[in-house]
Amino acid sequence: MEYSHKFLSRHDLLQDQPYAVNCSAVQILEKNLKIKHEFQRPIKMSSWNVLYSRFRAIFDGLRSSYCADVPTESEKVGKAVFDQGKRATEIQMVNGMVSVTFNDLVNHTEGTLSADLVLVADGSASPMRGLFQPQLQHTYAGYVAWRGTVVESSVSETTRTTFKNKTTVHAADGGYVALYAIPGENGSLEEGKRLLNYVWYTNIAGDSPAVQEAMTDSTGRKHHHTLPIGKMQSNVWEKQVLLARRILPRPFAELVEKTTQPFISLISDIDGGQPIFYGGKVLFVGDALMPFRPHVACSTNQAALNAILTEQLMNGEIDLVSWESQVLDYAHTTRLRCITWGCWYQVGYLAFLASEARYLAALCGRNVRKWYKWVFG
């Protein structure tokens, strides 16, 4: 997470306000809860709500239950407006400027705005990617991620002790589950009020009735990437609870049992896309450029790197060619790293070896390019 830390160290104006749970190590547990491996690796664990609220407080002074104190005007650099409730529908060049057409979802009108530079950061399912690069399609990886959170105080003492201040992984039949604590309601870091957050990967064939049922919400609507929180059919989750009781260690099964708002995501890949359009006036960044499988939690790191490089580009410290090279190098190598991790747990040893070879080849190529640039400029 080096780029996330670098970004925060430079731009976080609320550094006196903690935002993450400190995990001291990563432990891999057997079914009987015996520690198979333990790695001393301090990690800061936070959540989308906490980071979003923090950055909004810094960006445009939004006060919230997560960030009641915002930076003073003297601490800020420049002015910013966060204009919500609008959905971009088209981006094109008009008279040398980028013109963005949007639907106003509040007033039910259409409008346009012009800009010198547009950053496309509309997420892993990016509608803009679909307009600019329709050939890039999600390819289902053969497994899904079941997710949920449970308030720390609502689980047994045994479960709290098992997971206390550690990221915990268990390899189960047909997948694995990873768990860690994150800030609780309103960003609380107090023990007992924090959330135990887990993601449980299980293999489901893409053409099976099971995946169709899992991705159909309680109103009958089919979802293609993520089924939103609170929308899962009760019978689908009941089957998952029964499976957890059968194959997971008791502390993990307890969390699944006590999850009241589960959700599920299909795990998929997209081959590398192009980040630059209209001569550098439109740049794709973050998940809109390259979504990753969530195994190694690098999407935030990619966003931070893209932000750092874009700042350097706008300050004239690097050119567009260097920006593109560094953005794509990180995107491609990290994508392969995530696939390798998934192959280890979800597919099998041979698939893992093949994927690892591709990842190491890409990593070597990336390091050679860095060395060449350092030597020859």
Disulfide bonds with the S-S distance in Angstrom:
none
